[in-house]
């Protein structure tokens, strides 16, 4: 005997919601990581650029 159609797919719907949540969290983590990477690169490059331009002005 098979189950009623209303009972079929409930588990699938729930797992689909969880995978959608995981996808959203994954994209948010990737965006956060890229933002941290960009800010870290700026923290390294800006002081170097400031030193270079100050040295050029002194000459």
C-alpha positions as CSV (number, residue, x, y, z in Angstrom):
1,X,0.0,0.0,0.0
2,X,1.3,3.4,-0.9
3,X,1.2,6.6,1.2
4,X,-1.2,9.4,0.5
5,X,0.1,12.0,-1.9
6,X,0.0,14.7,0.8
7,X,2.7,12.8,2.8
8,X,5.0,12.5,-0.2
9,X,7.6,15.2,-0.7
10,X,7.6,16.7,2.8
11,X,11.1,15.5,3.5
12,X,12.2,16.7,0.1
13,X,10.8,20.1,0.7
14,X,12.5,20.4,4.0
15,X,15.9,19.3,2.6
16,X,15.5,21.7,-0.3
17,X,14.9,24.5,2.2
18,X,18.1,23.5,4.1
19,X,20.1,23.4,0.9
20,X,18.8,26.8,-0.1
21,X,19.8,28.1,3.3
22,X,23.2,26.6,2.9
23,X,23.6,28.2,-0.5
24,X,22.7,31.6,0.9
25,X,25.1,31.2,3.8
26,X,27.8,30.0,1.4
27,X,27.4,33.0,-0.9
28,X,27.4,35.3,2.2
29,X,30.6,33.7,3.4
30,X,32.3,34.1,0.0
31,X,31.3,37.8,-0.1
32,X,32.6,38.3,3.4
33,X,35.8,36.6,2.6
34,X,36.3,38.7,-0.5
35,X,35.6,41.9,1.4
36,X,38.2,40.9,4.1
37,X,40.6,40.1,1.3
38,X,40.1,43.4,-0.4
39,X,40.4,45.3,2.9
40,X,43.6,43.4,3.8
41,X,45.1,44.2,0.4
42,X,44.3,47.9,0.9
43,X,45.9,47.8,4.3
44,X,49.1,46.6,2.7
45,X,49.1,48.6,-0.5
46,X,48.1,52.0,0.8
47,X,50.9,52.5,3.3
48,X,53.4,51.4,0.7
49,X,52.0,53.8,-1.8
50,X,52.1,56.6,0.8
51,X,55.7,55.9,1.5
52,X,56.6,55.9,-2.3
53,X,54.9,59.2,-3.0
54,X,56.4,60.8,0.2
55,X,59.9,59.7,-1.0
56,X,59.3,61.2,-4.4
57,X,58.2,64.5,-2.9
58,X,61.3,64.7,-0.7
59,X,63.7,64.5,-3.7
